[in-house]
Amino acid sequence: MNTDIKGANLLNYDSLIISNGVHKDEIKKEGIDIVLKKYEVVVNFIQTELKW
C-alpha cells in the first residue's frame, strides 16, 4: 500500500496513512475501514489531528 512516506519518516513511524493524502479519493469513495481491510492494514493508533 502506498503511504505518506515523508510524513511517516518525520514522525519515525513505519507507516502513516493520511486520510486526505495519497489515498484520499479512494477513502472518500469506499470509506477508511474498507480501504484498510482491502490492503490488509492493521491499525494500532489513530490520530485525529496532526500539527507540524
Backbone bond lengths (Angstrom), bond angles and torsions (degrees), N, CA, C in turn:
res aa  C-N    CA-C-N  psi(-1)  N-CA   C-N-CA  omega(-1)  CA-C   N-CA-C  phi
1 M - - - 1.452 - - 1.521 108.50 -
2 N 1.310 115.69 128.56 1.460 118.57 173.42 1.518 109.13 -63.15
3 T 1.293 116.05 145.48 1.454 120.59 -177.79 1.523 109.55 -136.93
4 D 1.287 115.68 168.80 1.457 121.15 177.35 1.534 107.24 -84.00
5 I 1.329 115.36 77.77 1.461 122.90 -171.04 1.528 112.83 -59.51
6 K 1.315 117.60 -45.11 1.464 119.41 -177.59 1.527 111.11 -59.11
7 G 1.326 116.66 -46.15 1.458 120.12 178.17 1.519 111.93 -63.49
8 A 1.328 116.20 -40.14 1.463 120.16 178.59 1.520 110.59 -62.71
9 N 1.308 116.69 -45.10 1.468 120.73 -179.87 1.526 111.98 -63.16
10 L 1.303 117.18 -39.02 1.465 120.48 179.64 1.527 111.64 -63.78
11 L 1.323 116.88 -29.94 1.457 121.72 -177.90 1.532 112.76 -101.20
12 N 1.342 116.70 5.85 1.467 122.64 -178.10 1.528 112.88 58.92
13 Y 1.347 116.67 36.82 1.458 122.08 175.66 1.520 108.70 -97.86
14 D 1.332 116.61 150.88 1.465 120.70 173.51 1.518 110.80 -69.70
15 S 1.312 115.90 -35.06 1.451 120.93 -177.50 1.521 108.97 -153.10
16 L 1.307 115.79 148.58 1.458 120.87 -178.97 1.517 108.28 -147.56
17 I 1.286 116.94 128.82 1.460 121.32 175.94 1.522 107.43 -116.77
18 I 1.303 115.91 119.66 1.460 121.60 177.09 1.520 106.56 -100.98
19 S 1.311 116.67 120.26 1.464 120.14 -171.05 1.530 113.60 -61.61
20 N 1.313 118.27 -19.94 1.462 119.28 174.37 1.524 110.25 -110.36
21 G 1.336 116.01 24.51 1.465 122.35 178.34 1.521 111.15 -95.28
22 V 1.341 115.93 -137.31 1.458 121.20 -173.18 1.529 113.53 -63.69
23 H 1.318 118.39 -21.03 1.468 121.80 -179.40 1.521 113.37 -105.59
24 K 1.338 117.54 14.85 1.463 119.95 -172.56 1.525 113.58 -58.59
25 D 1.329 118.63 -41.44 1.462 120.32 -178.20 1.530 110.95 -67.72
26 E 1.324 115.54 -41.98 1.456 120.39 179.12 1.532 111.23 -65.79
27 I 1.316 117.05 -42.68 1.463 121.78 179.62 1.528 110.49 -66.13
28 K 1.334 116.05 -41.98 1.468 119.87 179.69 1.527 110.54 -63.01
29 K 1.329 116.97 -39.36 1.456 121.47 -177.69 1.532 112.10 -75.13
30 E 1.331 117.10 -45.62 1.467 121.17 -171.22 1.527 114.28 -102.06
31 G 1.328 117.04 -23.68 1.458 120.73 -175.27 1.522 110.43 96.68
32 I 1.308 115.92 144.59 1.467 121.47 -174.67 1.520 111.99 -61.12
33 D 1.324 118.13 -40.98 1.467 120.40 -178.08 1.526 112.10 -61.98
34 I 1.307 116.91 -41.94 1.463 121.27 -179.83 1.523 110.64 -68.39
35 V 1.316 117.97 -41.92 1.461 121.61 179.89 1.531 110.73 -64.21
36 L 1.314 117.17 -44.39 1.464 120.00 179.08 1.523 111.21 -62.75
37 K 1.322 116.82 -41.69 1.460 120.66 179.25 1.533 110.80 -65.84
38 K 1.326 116.25 -41.71 1.462 120.87 -178.91 1.528 111.47 -58.75
39 Y 1.327 117.24 -39.62 1.464 121.58 -178.71 1.534 112.41 -94.15
40 E 1.332 115.96 7.28 1.467 122.18 178.72 1.537 111.80 55.91
41 V 1.321 115.12 45.03 1.460 122.24 179.61 1.521 109.21 -91.63
42 V 1.313 116.24 129.36 1.457 121.69 175.91 1.524 107.83 -100.90
43 V 1.311 116.32 121.09 1.458 121.45 -177.85 1.527 108.88 -99.02
44 N 1.326 115.57 126.60 1.455 118.25 177.07 1.523 111.90 -115.68
45 F 1.325 116.65 0.81 1.460 120.01 178.22 1.514 108.72 -161.72
46 I 1.315 116.93 135.20 1.463 122.22 174.17 1.514 107.72 -122.77
47 Q 1.305 115.06 125.74 1.461 120.94 177.91 1.526 107.01 -113.22
48 T 1.301 116.80 121.33 1.463 120.23 -174.54 1.523 113.70 -84.35
49 E 1.303 117.45 -13.25 1.458 120.87 -179.20 1.513 108.61 -142.52
50 L 1.325 116.16 139.66 1.461 121.14 -179.60 1.524 108.27 -132.83
51 K 1.302 115.36 123.99 1.472 120.41 177.67 1.512 108.78 -121.69
52 W 1.300 116.98 139.31 1.464 122.16 179.27 1.493 109.85 -94.53
